[in-house]
Amino acid sequence: MSTSASPRRMSTTATPKLMSGATSPTRSRIEGHMSMTPWYPSSRTPRIDGKEFFRQARSRLSYEQFGAFLANIKELNAHKQSREETLKKAEEIFGPDNKDLYLSFQGLLNRSMP
């Protein structure tokens, strides 16, 4: 009889915790985080980290394009140009053939800047 009583106590105790967790501030923080990443243009563009982005950019861009892109980032980091200017120049550097790289860069920039 004590064996059947334990599961009942556990389920009764666990149920309120699960329900309170669903309405807790944790859920709001998760939803808030999700709303802070609106850069997903579609499900076909996966979210990548900075290291993977630079690896892809280096392998797909010409030496000159990659150098221009790095100089563009350096200008942003030195506060010599705005985020919008940086994105505009990046879009020009990447061109229409590398739109996915541009979108990934835009997402990385959105995540790193308030």
CYANA upper distance limits for C-alpha pairs under 8 A (distance plus 0.5 A):
  1 MET  CA      5 ALA  CA      6.96
  2 SER  CA      6 SER  CA      6.95
  3 THR  CA      7 PRO  CA      7.86
  4 SER  CA      8 ARG  CA      7.35
  5 ALA  CA      9 ARG  CA      6.87
  6 SER  CA     10 MET  CA      6.71
  7 PRO  CA     11 SER  CA      6.59
  8 ARG  CA     12 THR  CA      6.55
  9 ARG  CA     13 THR  CA      6.49
 10 MET  CA     14 ALA  CA      6.34
 11 SER  CA     15 THR  CA      6.42
 12 THR  CA     16 PRO  CA      7.75
 13 THR  CA     17 LYS  CA      7.51
 14 ALA  CA     18 LEU  CA      6.76
 15 THR  CA     19 MET  CA      6.74
 16 PRO  CA     20 SER  CA      6.42
 17 LYS  CA     21 GLY  CA      6.50
 18 LEU  CA     22 ALA  CA      6.90
 19 MET  CA     23 THR  CA      7.28
 20 SER  CA     24 SER  CA      6.47
 21 GLY  CA     26 THR  CA      7.88
 21 GLY  CA     27 ARG  CA      8.06
 22 ALA  CA     27 ARG  CA      6.83
 23 THR  CA     27 ARG  CA      7.13
 24 SER  CA     28 SER  CA      7.75
 25 PRO  CA     29 ARG  CA      6.73
 26 THR  CA     30 ILE  CA      6.80
 27 ARG  CA     31 GLU  CA      6.68
 28 SER  CA     32 GLY  CA      6.36
 29 ARG  CA     33 HIS  CA      6.53
 30 ILE  CA     34 MET  CA      6.77
 31 GLU  CA     35 SER  CA      6.78
 32 GLY  CA     36 MET  CA      6.83
 33 HIS  CA     37 THR  CA      7.47
 34 MET  CA     38 PRO  CA      8.27
 37 THR  CA    107 GLY  CA      7.95
 37 THR  CA    110 ASN  CA      8.08
 37 THR  CA    111 ARG  CA      7.63
 39 TRP  CA    103 LEU  CA      7.95
 39 TRP  CA    106 GLN  CA      7.64
 39 TRP  CA    107 GLY  CA      5.78
 39 TRP  CA    110 ASN  CA      8.10
 40 TYR  CA     45 THR  CA      7.28
 40 TYR  CA     46 PRO  CA      8.35
 40 TYR  CA     47 ARG  CA      8.23
 40 TYR  CA    107 GLY  CA      7.94
 41 PRO  CA     45 THR  CA      7.38
 41 PRO  CA    103 LEU  CA      8.15
 45 THR  CA    100 ASP  CA      7.40
 45 THR  CA    103 LEU  CA      8.49
 45 THR  CA    104 SER  CA      8.17
 47 ARG  CA    104 SER  CA      7.53
 47 ARG  CA    107 GLY  CA      8.34
 48 ILE  CA     52 GLU  CA      6.76
 48 ILE  CA     53 PHE  CA      6.84
 48 ILE  CA    104 SER  CA      7.54
 49 ASP  CA     53 PHE  CA      6.67
 49 ASP  CA    108 LEU  CA      7.94
 50 GLY  CA     54 PHE  CA      6.69
 50 GLY  CA    108 LEU  CA      7.40
 51 LYS  CA     55 ARG  CA      6.76
 52 GLU  CA     56 GLN  CA      6.71
 53 PHE  CA     57 ALA  CA      6.57
 53 PHE  CA    101 LEU  CA      7.99
 53 PHE  CA    104 SER  CA      7.67
 53 PHE  CA    105 PHE  CA      7.91
 54 PHE  CA     58 ARG  CA      6.43
 55 ARG  CA     59 SER  CA      6.78
 56 GLN  CA     60 ARG  CA      6.61
 56 GLN  CA    101 LEU  CA      8.43
 57 ALA  CA     61 LEU  CA      6.21
 57 ALA  CA     66 PHE  CA      7.61
 57 ALA  CA    101 LEU  CA      7.41
 58 ARG  CA     62 SER  CA      8.15
 58 ARG  CA     63 TYR  CA      8.35
 58 ARG  CA     66 PHE  CA      6.74
 61 LEU  CA     65 GLN  CA      6.20
 61 LEU  CA     66 PHE  CA      6.20
 61 LEU  CA     94 PHE  CA      7.98
 62 SER  CA     66 PHE  CA      6.59
 63 TYR  CA     67 GLY  CA      6.66
 64 GLU  CA     68 ALA  CA      6.65
 65 GLN  CA     69 PHE  CA      6.61
 65 GLN  CA     93 ILE  CA      6.51
 65 GLN  CA     94 PHE  CA      7.86
 66 PHE  CA     70 LEU  CA      6.73
 67 GLY  CA     71 ALA  CA      6.70
 68 ALA  CA     72 ASN  CA      6.62
 68 ALA  CA     93 ILE  CA      7.69
 69 PHE  CA     73 ILE  CA      6.90
 69 PHE  CA     90 ALA  CA      6.86
 69 PHE  CA     93 ILE  CA      7.19
 70 LEU  CA     74 LYS  CA      6.69
 71 ALA  CA     75 GLU  CA      6.81
 72 ASN  CA     76 LEU  CA      7.06
 72 ASN  CA     86 THR  CA      6.72
 72 ASN  CA     89 LYS  CA      7.63
 72 ASN  CA     90 ALA  CA      7.77
 73 ILE  CA     77 ASN  CA      6.68
 73 ILE  CA     86 THR  CA      7.50
 74 LYS  CA     78 ALA  CA      6.61
 75 GLU  CA     79 HIS  CA      6.80
 75 GLU  CA     80 LYS  CA      5.71
 75 GLU  CA     81 GLN  CA      6.48
 75 GLU  CA     86 THR  CA      8.50
 76 LEU  CA     80 LYS  CA      6.39
 76 LEU  CA     81 GLN  CA      5.73
 76 LEU  CA     82 SER  CA      6.85
 76 LEU  CA     83 ARG  CA      7.29
 76 LEU  CA     86 THR  CA      6.98
 81 GLN  CA     85 GLU  CA      6.59
 81 GLN  CA     86 THR  CA      7.21
 82 SER  CA     86 THR  CA      6.70
 83 ARG  CA     87 LEU  CA      6.70
 84 GLU  CA     88 LYS  CA      6.66
 85 GLU  CA     89 LYS  CA      6.67
 86 THR  CA     90 ALA  CA      6.55
 87 LEU  CA     91 GLU  CA      6.60
 87 LEU  CA    106 GLN  CA      7.35
 88 LYS  CA     92 GLU  CA      6.95
 89 LYS  CA     93 ILE  CA      6.65
 90 ALA  CA     94 PHE  CA      6.50
 90 ALA  CA    102 TYR  CA      7.28
 91 GLU  CA     95 GLY  CA      6.43
 91 GLU  CA     99 LYS  CA      8.11
 91 GLU  CA    102 TYR  CA      6.46
 94 PHE  CA     98 ASN  CA      5.81
 94 PHE  CA     99 LYS  CA      7.37
 94 PHE  CA    101 LEU  CA      7.74
 94 PHE  CA    102 TYR  CA      6.97
 95 GLY  CA     99 LYS  CA      7.23
 98 ASN  CA    102 TYR  CA      7.03
 99 LYS  CA    103 LEU  CA      6.73
100 ASP  CA    104 SER  CA      6.69
101 LEU  CA    105 PHE  CA      6.60
102 TYR  CA    106 GLN  CA      6.58
103 LEU  CA    107 GLY  CA      6.70
104 SER  CA    108 LEU  CA      6.74
105 PHE  CA    109 LEU  CA      6.57
106 GLN  CA    110 ASN  CA      6.60
107 GLY  CA    111 ARG  CA      6.71
108 LEU  CA    112 SER  CA      6.70
109 LEU  CA    113 MET  CA      6.54
110 ASN  CA    114 PRO  CA      7.86
